[in-house]
Amino acid sequence: MIACHNLTFSYSPQKHFSFPDIVCNDREALLILGQSGKGKTTLLHLMALLLRPEGGQVFINNQDITPLSVAEAAAVRASQIGIVYQRPHFVSSLNVMDNVLLSSYLAQKPQDKARVKQLAEQLGFADHLSKRTNQLSQGEQQRVSIARALMNNPAVILADEPTSSLDDINCDKVIELLKNQSEQIGASLVVVTHDQRLKDAFAKQVKL
């Protein structure tokens, strides 16, 4: 479960955000819709403690994580939060397999190659595991990012525009995979996007 209460954040006096309260329970999927400039990515980064809020609280499994130190927040991210960034972040010297395994390494969990292969099959990049990530298309890179976010069976999955570079068929596949995986592992799934194609796929929605 992830919840936010009275979250506020400012980049400058002229650029201030106040966000609505949010609750996403275990095995629940929440869509946060908003056009560019509405603070979607900022909200997601606040939920992941990549940014510190000016005010308000973020709870994961009823624990207020906002007072955590930088090191403690990093440990929570590694063990409890799977993040799908809008722009994929990879280690260029590693192949696709090792980039996905990196999330387990950082969380001090076993290197489960069978789990990587399973996710790669489901997401459609099983033929690319030995390639470098810069040899993949933008859409393929996004799917590798999703696999990495799912690797540790996180309590919370946060996805920032996960379908922005995907065609309609792969868009549907990725959202179904994210929803099915979150239900299987009992995770909360929060997707932030401006992609109007996703509206019919989520019963629970918030508009910024």
ROSE-4610 file (N, C-alpha, C; in Angstrom, 1 decimal, always signed):
// ROSE-4610
residu = [M/M/M/I/I/I/A/A/A/C/C/C/H/H/H/N/N/N/L/L/L/T/T/T/F/F/F/S/S/S/Y/Y/Y/S/S/S/P/P/P/Q/Q/Q/K/K/K/H/H/H/F/F/F/S/S/S/F/F/F/P/P/P/D/D/D/I/I/I/V/V/V/C/C/C/N/N/N/D/D/D/R/R/R/E/E/E/A/A/A/L/L/L/L/L/L/I/I/I/L/L/L/G/G/G/Q/Q/Q/S/S/S/G/G/G/K/K/K/G/G/G/K/K/K/T/T/T/T/T/T/L/L/L/L/L/L/H/H/H/L/L/L/M/M/M/A/A/A/L/L/L/L/L/L/L/L/L/R/R/R/P/P/P/E/E/E/G/G/G/G/G/G/Q/Q/Q/V/V/V/F/F/F/I/I/I/N/N/N/N/N/N/Q/Q/Q/D/D/D/I/I/I/T/T/T/P/P/P/L/L/L/S/S/S/V/V/V/A/A/A/E/E/E/A/A/A/A/A/A/A/A/A/V/V/V/R/R/R/A/A/A/S/S/S/Q/Q/Q/I/I/I/G/G/G/I/I/I/V/V/V/Y/Y/Y/Q/Q/Q/R/R/R/P/P/P/H/H/H/F/F/F/V/V/V/S/S/S/S/S/S/L/L/L/N/N/N/V/V/V/M/M/M/D/D/D/N/N/N/V/V/V/L/L/L/L/L/L/S/S/S/S/S/S/Y/Y/Y/L/L/L/A/A/A/Q/Q/Q/K/K/K/P/P/P/Q/Q/Q/D/D/D/K/K/K/A/A/A/R/R/R/V/V/V/K/K/K/Q/Q/Q/L/L/L/A/A/A/E/E/E/Q/Q/Q/L/L/L/G/G/G/F/F/F/A/A/A/D/D/D/H/H/H/L/L/L/S/S/S/K/K/K/R/R/R/T/T/T/N/N/N/Q/Q/Q/L/L/L/S/S/S/Q/Q/Q/G/G/G/E/E/E/Q/Q/Q/Q/Q/Q/R/R/R/V/V/V/S/S/S/I/I/I/A/A/A/R/R/R/A/A/A/L/L/L/M/M/M/N/N/N/N/N/N/P/P/P/A/A/A/V/V/V/I/I/I/L/L/L/A/A/A/D/D/D/E/E/E/P/P/P/T/T/T/S/S/S/S/S/S/L/L/L/D/D/D/D/D/D/I/I/I/N/N/N/C/C/C/D/D/D/K/K/K/V/V/V/I/I/I/E/E/E/L/L/L/L/L/L/K/K/K/N/N/N/Q/Q/Q/S/S/S/E/E/E/Q/Q/Q/I/I/I/G/G/G/A/A/A/S/S/S/L/L/L/V/V/V/V/V/V/V/V/V/T/T/T/H/H/H/D/D/D/Q/Q/Q/R/R/R/L/L/L/K/K/K/D/D/D/A/A/A/F/F/F/A/A/A/K/K/K/Q/Q/Q/V/V/V/K/K/K/L/L/L]
num = [1/1/1/2/2/2/3/3/3/4/4/4/5/5/5/6/6/6/7/7/7/8/8/8/9/9/9/10/10/10/11/11/11/12/12/12/13/13/13/14/14/14/15/15/15/16/16/16/17/17/17/18/18/18/19/19/19/20/20/20/21/21/21/22/22/22/23/23/23/24/24/24/25/25/25/26/26/26/27/27/27/28/28/28/29/29/29/30/30/30/31/31/31/32/32/32/33/33/33/34/34/34/35/35/35/36/36/36/37/37/37/38/38/38/39/39/39/40/40/40/41/41/41/42/42/42/43/43/43/44/44/44/45/45/45/46/46/46/47/47/47/48/48/48/49/49/49/50/50/50/51/51/51/52/52/52/53/53/53/54/54/54/55/55/55/56/56/56/57/57/57/58/58/58/59/59/59/60/60/60/61/61/61/62/62/62/63/63/63/64/64/64/65/65/65/66/66/66/67/67/67/68/68/68/69/69/69/70/70/70/71/71/71/72/72/72/73/73/73/74/74/74/75/75/75/76/76/76/77/77/77/78/78/78/79/79/79/80/80/80/81/81/81/82/82/82/83/83/83/84/84/84/85/85/85/86/86/86/87/87/87/88/88/88/89/89/89/90/90/90/91/91/91/92/92/92/93/93/93/94/94/94/95/95/95/96/96/96/97/97/97/98/98/98/99/99/99/100/100/100/101/101/101/102/102/102/103/103/103/104/104/104/105/105/105/106/106/106/107/107/107/108/108/108/109/109/109/110/110/110/111/111/111/112/112/112/113/113/113/114/114/114/115/115/115/116/116/116/117/117/117/118/118/118/119/119/119/120/120/120/121/121/121/122/122/122/123/123/123/124/124/124/125/125/125/126/126/126/127/127/127/128/128/128/129/129/129/130/130/130/131/131/131/132/132/132/133/133/133/134/134/134/135/135/135/136/136/136/137/137/137/138/138/138/139/139/139/140/140/140/141/141/141/142/142/142/143/143/143/144/144/144/145/145/145/146/146/146/147/147/147/148/148/148/149/149/149/150/150/150/151/151/151/152/152/152/153/153/153/154/154/154/155/155/155/156/156/156/157/157/157/158/158/158/159/159/159/160/160/160/161/161/161/162/162/162/163/163/163/164/164/164/165/165/165/166/166/166/167/167/167/168/168/168/169/169/169/170/170/170/171/171/171/172/172/172/173/173/173/174/174/174/175/175/175/176/176/176/177/177/177/178/178/178/179/179/179/180/180/180/181/181/181/182/182/182/183/183/183/184/184/184/185/185/185/186/186/186/187/187/187/188/188/188/189/189/189/190/190/190/191/191/191/192/192/192/193/193/193/194/194/194/195/195/195/196/196/196/197/197/197/198/198/198/199/199/199/200/200/200/201/201/201/202/202/202/203/203/203/204/204/204/205/205/205/206/206/206/207/207/207/208/208/208]
x = [+0.8/+0.0/+0.9/+0.5/+1.2/+0.1/+0.4/-0.5/+0.3/-0.3/+0.2/-0.8/-0.3/-1.2/-0.6/-1.3/-1.0/+0.4/+0.8/+2.1/+2.2/+3.3/+3.6/+5.1/+5.4/+6.8/+6.9/+8.1/+8.4/+9.7/+9.8/+11.1/+11.6/+10.6/+10.9/+9.6/+9.7/+8.4/+7.3/+7.8/+6.8/+6.3/+7.0/+6.6/+6.4/+5.2/+4.8/+3.7/+3.8/+2.7/+2.1/+0.8/+0.1/-0.7/-0.5/-1.0/-2.2/-3.2/-4.3/-3.9/-4.6/-4.3/-4.6/-3.7/-3.8/-3.6/-4.4/-4.3/-4.4/-3.4/-3.4/-3.1/-4.1/-3.9/-3.2/-2.9/-2.2/-3.1/-2.5/-3.2/-4.2/-3.9/-4.8/-3.9/-4.6/-3.9/-4.5/-3.7/-4.1/-3.5/-4.3/-3.8/-3.9/-2.8/-2.7/-2.5/-3.5/-3.5/-3.2/-2.5/-2.3/-1.4/-1.6/-0.9/+0.5/+1.4/+2.7/+2.7/+3.6/+3.6/+2.7/+1.9/+1.0/+1.7/+3.0/+3.7/+3.6/+3.3/+3.1/+4.4/+5.5/+6.8/+7.3/+7.0/+7.4/+6.7/+5.4/+4.6/+5.2/+5.5/+6.1/+7.4/+8.3/+9.6/+9.4/+8.4/+8.1/+7.7/+6.9/+6.4/+7.6/+8.6/+9.7/+10.9/+10.6/+11.6/+12.9/+12.7/+13.8/+13.8/+12.7/+12.6/+12.0/+12.4/+11.9/+10.7/+9.6/+8.5/+8.7/+8.2/+8.2/+7.3/+6.2/+5.2/+4.5/+3.9/+3.1/+3.8/+3.2/+3.7/+3.5/+4.4/+4.3/+4.3/+3.4/+3.3/+3.5/+4.3/+4.3/+4.1/+3.0/+2.6/+2.4/+1.8/+1.4/+2.6/+3.8/+5.0/+5.2/+5.4/+5.7/+7.2/+7.5/+8.8/+9.5/+8.7/+9.3/+10.4/+10.5/+11.6/+12.9/+12.9/+14.0/+15.2/+16.4/+17.7/+17.8/+18.8/+19.1/+19.4/+20.2/+20.6/+19.4/+18.6/+17.4/+16.4/+16.2/+15.3/+15.8/+17.1/+17.7/+17.4/+17.6/+17.3/+15.8/+14.9/+13.5/+13.2/+13.8/+13.6/+14.1/+15.3/+15.9/+15.0/+14.5/+13.8/+12.3/+11.7/+10.2/+9.6/+10.3/+9.8/+10.4/+9.6/+10.0/+9.7/+10.7/+10.4/+10.7/+9.7/+9.8/+10.0/+11.2/+11.4/+10.9/+10.6/+10.2/+11.3/+12.5/+13.7/+14.5/+14.7/+15.5/+16.9/+17.3/+18.7/+19.4/+20.4/+21.1/+22.6/+23.3/+24.8/+25.2/+25.8/+26.1/+27.1/+27.9/+28.9/+28.3/+27.1/+26.4/+25.4/+25.2/+24.2/+22.8/+21.8/+20.4/+20.2/+20.6/+20.4/+21.0/+22.2/+22.9/+22.3/+21.8/+21.1/+19.8/+19.1/+17.9/+18.3/+19.4/+19.8/+20.4/+20.8/+21.4/+20.4/+19.1/+18.2/+18.2/+18.4/+18.5/+19.9/+20.9/+22.2/+22.2/+21.6/+21.5/+20.6/+19.6/+18.8/+19.3/+20.5/+21.2/+20.3/+19.8/+18.9/+19.6/+19.2/+19.8/+19.6/+20.6/+20.6/+19.8/+18.6/+17.6/+17.5/+18.4/+18.3/+17.1/+16.5/+15.3/+14.1/+14.1/+13.1/+13.3/+14.5/+14.8/+14.3/+14.5/+14.1/+12.6/+11.9/+10.5/+9.9/+10.4/+9.9/+10.2/+11.4/+11.7/+10.8/+10.4/+9.5/+8.1/+7.7/+6.4/+6.3/+7.5/+7.6/+8.1/+8.5/+8.9/+10.3/+11.3/+12.6/+13.6/+13.1/+13.9/+15.0/+14.9/+16.0/+17.1/+17.0/+17.9/+18.7/+18.6/+19.3/+20.8/+21.4/+22.9/+23.4/+22.4/+22.8/+23.1/+23.8/+23.9/+22.6/+22.3/+21.0/+21.0/+22.2/+22.2/+21.9/+21.8/+21.4/+19.9/+19.2/+17.7/+17.0/+15.8/+14.9/+14.5/+13.9/+13.4/+12.3/+11.4/+10.3/+10.9/+11.9/+12.5/+13.2/+13.9/+14.5/+13.5/+12.3/+11.2/+10.8/+10.7/+10.2/+11.3/+12.6/+13.6/+13.5/+13.2/+13.1/+11.9/+10.9/+9.7/+10.1/+10.8/+11.3/+12.2/+13.1/+13.9/+13.1/+12.1/+11.3/+10.5/+10.2/+9.4/+10.3/+11.6/+12.5/+12.4/+12.3/+12.4/+11.0/+10.0/+8.6/+8.4/+8.4/+8.3/+6.9/+6.8/+5.5/+4.8/+5.5/+5.0/+5.7/+4.9/+5.4/+5.0/+6.0/+5.7/+6.2/+5.3/+5.6/+5.4/+6.4/+6.3/+6.3/+5.1/+4.9/+5.4/+5.0/+5.5/+5.2/+4.2/+3.7/+4.0/+4.7/+4.9/+5.6/+6.4/+7.2/+6.7/+5.5/+5.0/+3.8/+3.7/+2.5/+1.4/+0.2/-1.0/-1.0/-0.4/-0.4/+0.5/+1.7/+2.6/+2.2/+1.5/+0.9/+0.0/-0.9/-1.9/-1.2/-0.1/+0.6/+1.3/+1.9/+2.7/+1.8/+0.7/-0.2/-0.8/-1.2/-1.7/-0.6/+0.6/+1.7/+1.9/+1.9/+2.1/+1.0/-0.2/-1.4/-1.4/-1.1/-1.1/+0.0/+1.2/+2.3/+2.1/+1.5/+1.2/+0.2/-0.8/-1.8/-1.1/-0.3/+0.4/+1.2/+2.0/+2.9/+2.3/+1.1/+0.4/+0.9/+1.3/+1.9/+0.8/+1.1/+0.3/+1.0/+0.1/+0.6/+0.1/+1.1/+0.7/+1.4/+0.5/+1.0/+0.7/+1.7/+1.5/+1.7/+0.8/+0.9/+0.0/+0.3/-0.7/-1.3/-1.0/-1.4/-2.9/-3.7/-5.2/-5.6/-4.7/-5.1/-5.3/-4.8/-4.9/-6.1/-6.9/-8.1/-9.0/-9.3/-10.2/-9.6/-8.3/-7.7/-7.6/-8.0/-7.9/-9.3/-9.7/-11.0/-10.8/-9.6/-9.3/-8.4/-8.8/-8.0/-8.0/-6.9/-6.8/-6.3/-6.9/-6.5/-5.8/-4.6/-3.9/-4.3]
y = [-1.2/+0.0/+1.2/+2.2/+3.5/+4.6/+5.6/+6.7/+8.0/+9.1/+10.4/+11.3/+12.2/+13.1/+14.5/+15.5/+16.9/+17.2/+16.5/+16.7/+18.0/+18.7/+19.9/+19.9/+20.7/+20.7/+22.0/+22.7/+23.8/+23.7/+24.0/+24.2/+25.6/+26.6/+28.0/+28.6/+29.9/+30.5/+30.6/+30.6/+30.6/+29.2/+28.2/+26.8/+25.9/+26.0/+25.3/+24.3/+23.1/+22.1/+21.7/+21.5/+20.9/+19.8/+18.6/+17.4/+16.8/+16.2/+15.6/+14.4/+14.1/+12.9/+11.7/+10.7/+9.5/+8.2/+7.2/+5.9/+4.9/+4.0/+2.8/+1.6/+0.7/-0.4/-1.6/-2.6/-3.8/-4.4/-4.8/-5.4/-4.4/-3.2/-2.1/-1.4/-0.9/-0.1/+1.2/+2.3/+3.7/+4.4/+5.1/+5.9/+7.3/+8.0/+9.5/+10.2/+10.9/+11.5/+13.0/+13.5/+15.0/+15.4/+16.6/+17.1/+17.5/+17.9/+18.3/+19.5/+19.6/+20.7/+20.6/+19.5/+19.4/+18.7/+18.3/+17.7/+16.2/+15.5/+14.0/+13.4/+13.7/+13.1/+13.6/+14.8/+15.3/+14.5/+14.2/+13.5/+12.1/+11.4/+10.1/+10.1/+11.1/+11.2/+11.4/+12.2/+12.4/+11.1/+10.3/+9.0/+8.0/+8.2/+7.3/+7.8/+9.0/+9.7/+10.1/+10.2/+10.8/+12.3/+12.9/+14.3/+14.3/+15.3/+15.5/+16.5/+16.2/+17.1/+18.3/+19.4/+20.6/+20.3/+19.7/+19.4/+18.1/+17.5/+16.3/+15.0/+13.9/+12.6/+11.6/+10.6/+9.5/+8.2/+7.3/+6.1/+4.9/+3.9/+2.6/+1.6/+0.8/-0.2/+0.4/+1.6/+2.4/+2.9/+2.9/+3.5/+4.8/+5.9/+7.2/+7.2/+7.3/+7.2/+8.5/+9.6/+10.9/+11.3/+10.9/+11.3/+10.5/+9.5/+8.6/+9.4/+8.9/+9.5/+9.2/+9.8/+9.4/+8.0/+7.4/+6.0/+5.1/+5.5/+4.7/+4.7/+5.9/+6.0/+5.1/+5.1/+4.3/+2.8/+2.4/+1.0/+0.6/+1.6/+1.3/+1.2/+2.1/+2.0/+0.7/+0.3/-1.0/-2.2/-2.2/-3.4/-3.4/-2.2/-2.2/-1.4/-0.7/+0.1/-0.3/-0.6/-0.8/+0.4/+1.1/+2.3/+2.1/+2.5/+2.5/+4.0/+4.4/+5.8/+6.2/+7.4/+7.9/+7.7/+7.9/+7.7/+6.6/+5.5/+4.4/+4.8/+4.2/+4.4/+3.1/+2.9/+1.6/+1.9/+0.8/+0.8/+0.3/+1.2/+0.9/-0.3/-0.5/-1.6/-3.0/-3.1/-4.3/-4.7/-6.0/-6.4/-6.3/-6.7/-6.5/-7.4/-8.7/-9.6/-9.0/-8.5/-7.9/-6.6/-5.8/-4.6/-4.9/-6.0/-6.4/-6.9/-7.8/-8.4/-7.3/-6.2/-5.1/-4.7/-4.7/-4.3/-5.3/-6.6/-7.6/-7.4/-7.1/-6.9/-5.7/-4.6/-3.4/-3.6/-4.5/-4.8/-6.0/-6.5/-7.6/-8.8/-9.1/-10.3/-11.2/-12.5/-13.5/-13.1/-13.4/-13.1/-14.2/-14.0/-15.0/-14.8/-15.5/-15.4/-16.0/-17.0/-17.6/-16.6/-15.7/-14.7/-13.7/-13.3/-12.4/-13.0/-14.2/-14.9/-14.9/-15.2/-15.2/-13.9/-12.8/-11.5/-11.1/-11.5/-11.1/-11.8/-13.0/-13.7/-13.0/-12.6/-12.0/-10.6/-9.9/-8.6/-8.5/-9.6/-9.7/-9.2/-9.4/-9.1/-10.2/-11.4/-12.6/-12.8/-12.4/-12.6/-11.5/-10.6/-9.5/-9.5/-10.6/-10.6/-10.4/-10.9/-10.8/-9.5/-8.7/-7.4/-6.3/-5.3/-4.1/-3.3/-2.5/-1.8/-0.7/-0.2/+0.8/+0.2/-1.1/-1.8/-2.0/-1.6/-1.8/-0.5/-0.7/+0.4/+1.0/+2.2/+2.9/+2.1/+1.5/+0.7/-0.5/-1.2/-2.3/-1.9/-0.8/-0.3/+0.0/+0.5/+0.7/-0.6/-1.7/-2.9/-3.6/-3.4/-3.8/-3.1/-1.8/-1.0/-1.6/-2.0/-2.5/-3.9/-4.7/-6.0/-5.7/-4.8/-4.5/-4.0/-3.2/-2.7/-3.9/-4.9/-6.1/-7.1/-7.1/-8.1/-8.5/-7.6/-7.9/-8.0/-8.2/-8.4/-7.3/-6.0/-4.9/-4.7/-4.0/-3.7/-2.6/-1.8/-0.7/-0.6/-0.4/-0.2/+1.2/+2.0/+3.4/+3.5/+3.8/+3.8/+5.2/+5.8/+7.2/+7.0/+7.3/+7.2/+5.9/+4.7/+3.5/+3.1/+3.7/+3.4/+4.5/+5.5/+6.7/+6.3/+5.3/+5.0/+3.7/+3.2/+1.9/+2.1/+1.1/+1.1/+0.6/+0.6/+0.2/-1.2/-2.2/-3.6/-3.7/-3.2/-3.3/-2.5/-1.4/-0.6/-1.5/-2.2/-3.0/-4.1/-4.7/-5.9/-5.4/-4.2/-3.7/-3.4/-2.8/-2.4/-3.7/-4.6/-5.9/-6.6/-6.6/-7.2/-6.5/-5.2/-4.5/-4.8/-4.8/-5.0/-6.5/-7.4/-8.8/-9.1/-8.5/-8.8/-8.1/-6.9/-6.3/-7.1/-7.7/-8.5/-9.8/-10.4/-11.7/-11.5/-10.4/-10.2/-9.3/-8.9/-8.1/-6.7/-6.1/-4.8/-3.7/-2.5/-1.4/-0.9/-0.6/-0.1/+1.3/+2.3/+3.7/+4.0/+4.4/+4.8/+6.3/+7.1/+8.5/+8.7/+9.4/+9.5/+10.6/+11.0/+11.8/+11.0/+9.7/+8.8/+8.4/+9.0/+8.9/+7.4/+6.7/+5.3/+4.4/+4.9/+4.1/+4.3/+5.2/+5.6/+4.4/+3.6/+2.5/+1.3/+1.3/+0.1/+0.2/+1.4/+1.6/+2.0/+1.3/+1.7/+2.9/+2.9/+4.0/+5.0/+6.3/+7.3/+8.6/+9.4/+10.7/+11.6/+12.8/+13.8/+15.0/+15.3/+16.5/+17.7]
z = [+0.0/+0.0/+0.0/-0.8/-0.8/-0.7/+0.1/+0.3/+0.4/+0.0/+0.1/+0.8/+1.6/+2.4/+2.4/+1.8/+1.8/+1.2/+0.2/-0.4/-1.2/-0.9/-1.6/-1.9/-3.0/-3.5/-4.4/-4.3/-5.1/-5.7/-7.0/-7.7/-7.5/-7.4/-7.3/-6.7/-6.3/-5.8/-6.9/-8.2/-9.3/-9.7/-9.2/-9.7/-8.4/-8.0/-6.7/-7.0/-6.4/-6.6/-5.3/-5.3/-4.2/-4.8/-4.2/-4.8/-4.0/-4.7/-4.0/-3.2/-2.2/-1.4/-2.2/-2.1/-2.9/-2.0/-2.3/-1.6/-2.7/-2.7/-3.6/-2.8/-2.7/-1.8/-2.5/-1.7/-2.3/-3.4/-4.5/-5.6/-6.3/-6.1/-6.7/-7.8/-8.8/-9.9/-9.9/-9.9/-9.9/-11.1/-11.9/-13.0/-12.6/-12.8/-12.5/-13.9/-14.3/-15.6/-15.5/-16.5/-16.5/-17.6/-18.1/-19.2/-18.8/-19.7/-19.4/-18.5/-17.5/-16.6/-15.4/-15.3/-14.1/-12.9/-13.1/-11.9/-11.8/-12.9/-12.8/-12.3/-13.0/-12.7/-11.3/-11.0/-9.7/-8.6/-8.8/-7.8/-7.7/-8.8/-8.7/-8.0/-8.3/-7.6/-6.1/-5.7/-4.3/-3.6/-4.3/-3.8/-3.6/-4.5/-4.4/-3.6/-3.0/-2.2/-3.0/-4.3/-5.1/-4.9/-4.5/-4.1/-2.7/-2.0/-0.6/-0.7/-0.1/-0.2/+0.8/+0.4/+1.3/+2.5/+2.2/+3.3/+2.9/+3.9/+3.7/+4.0/+3.7/+4.1/+3.0/+2.9/+2.0/+2.9/+2.7/+3.5/+2.6/+3.0/+2.3/+3.4/+3.2/+4.2/+5.5/+5.5/+6.8/+7.5/+6.9/+7.5/+6.8/+7.6/+7.1/+6.7/+5.3/+4.9/+4.6/+4.8/+4.6/+5.5/+6.8/+7.6/+7.4/+6.6/+6.4/+5.9/+6.3/+5.8/+4.3/+3.7/+2.3/+2.1/+3.0/+3.0/+3.2/+4.2/+4.5/+3.4/+2.7/+1.6/+0.4/+0.2/-0.9/-0.6/+0.6/+1.0/+0.7/+1.1/+0.8/-0.6/-1.4/-2.9/-3.5/-3.0/-3.5/-3.2/-2.0/-1.5/-1.7/-1.8/-1.7/-2.9/-3.7/-4.8/-6.1/-7.1/-8.5/-9.3/-9.9/-10.7/-12.1/-12.9/-14.4/-14.8/-15.1/-15.4/-16.8/-17.0/-18.4/-19.4/-19.0/-19.9/-19.2/-19.9/-19.3/-18.8/-17.7/-17.2/-17.1/-17.9/-18.0/-17.8/-17.4/-17.4/-18.7/-19.5/-20.9/-21.1/-20.1/-20.3/-20.0/-19.5/-19.2/-20.3/-20.5/-21.5/-20.8/-21.6/-21.1/-19.9/-19.9/-18.8/-17.5/-17.6/-16.4/-15.9/-16.8/-16.4/-15.6/-16.0/-15.3/-13.9/-13.9/-12.7/-11.7/-12.2/-11.4/-10.2/-10.5/-9.4/-8.2/-8.5/-7.4/-6.7/-7.4/-6.8/-5.9/-6.3/-5.4/-4.2/-4.3/-3.2/-2.3/-2.7/-2.0/-2.0/-3.2/-3.4/-4.4/-4.4/-5.3/-6.8/-7.6/-9.0/-9.8/-10.0/-10.5/-12.0/-12.8/-14.2/-14.8/-14.2/-14.7/-14.6/-13.6/-13.5/-14.6/-14.9/-16.0/-17.3/-17.6/-18.8/-18.9/-17.8/-17.7/-18.1/-17.5/-17.7/-19.2/-19.7/-21.0/-22.0/-21.8/-22.6/-22.6/-21.4/-21.3/-22.0/-21.9/-22.4/-23.9/-24.4/-25.8/-26.1/-25.2/-25.6/-25.2/-25.2/-24.9/-25.8/-27.1/-28.0/-27.9/-27.0/-26.9/-25.6/-24.8/-23.4/-23.5/-24.6/-24.6/-25.3/-25.8/-26.4/-25.4/-25.8/-25.1/-25.2/-24.2/-24.2/-25.3/-25.7/-26.8/-28.2/-28.2/-29.5/-29.6/-28.6/-28.6/-29.1/-29.6/-29.9/-28.6/-28.7/-27.6/-26.9/-27.6/-27.1/-26.4/-26.9/-26.3/-25.0/-25.0/-23.8/-22.7/-23.0/-22.1/-21.4/-22.3/-21.7/-20.8/-21.1/-20.2/-18.9/-18.9/-17.7/-16.8/-17.5/-16.8/-16.1/-16.9/-16.3/-15.1/-15.1/-14.0/-12.8/-13.0/-11.9/-11.2/-12.0/-11.4/-10.8/-11.0/-10.6/-9.1/-8.2/-6.8/-6.1/-7.0/-6.4/-5.4/-5.8/-4.9/-4.3/-3.2/-2.6/-3.4/-4.1/-4.8/-6.2/-7.3/-8.6/-9.1/-9.4/-9.9/-11.3/-12.2/-13.6/-14.2/-14.8/-15.3/-16.9/-17.4/-18.9/-19.5/-18.9/-19.4/-20.8/-21.4/-22.7/-23.8/-23.4/-24.3/-25.6/-25.6/-26.8/-27.5/-27.1/-27.5/-28.5/-29.4/-30.3/-29.5/-30.2/-29.5/-28.9/-29.7/-29.3/-28.1/-28.2/-27.0/-25.8/-26.1/-25.0/-24.2/-24.8/-24.1/-23.4/-24.0/-23.4/-22.2/-22.2/-21.1/-19.9/-20.2/-19.1/-18.4/-19.3/-18.7/-17.9/-18.4/-17.6/-16.3/-16.3/-15.0/-14.1/-14.6/-13.7/-13.2/-14.1/-13.6/-12.6/-12.9/-12.0/-10.6/-10.6/-9.3/-8.5/-9.2/-8.5/-8.0/-8.8/-8.4/-7.1/-7.1/-6.0/-4.9/-5.0/-4.0/-3.9/-5.0/-5.0/-5.4/-5.0/-5.5/-6.8/-7.8/-9.0/-9.3/-9.4/-9.8/-11.1/-12.1/-13.4/-13.6/-13.9/-14.2/-15.7/-16.4/-17.8/-18.4/-19.6/-20.4/-21.5/-21.5/-22.6/-22.4/-23.2/-23.1/-23.4/-24.1/-24.4/-23.1/-22.0/-20.8/-20.0/-20.3/-19.5/-19.2/-20.3/-20.1/-19.4/-19.1/-18.5/-17.0/-16.4/-15.0/-14.4/-13.4/-12.8/-11.8/-11.2/-10.3/-10.9/-10.9/-11.6/-10.8/-11.0/-10.4/-11.5/-11.6/-12.6/-12.0/-12.5/-11.9/-12.7]
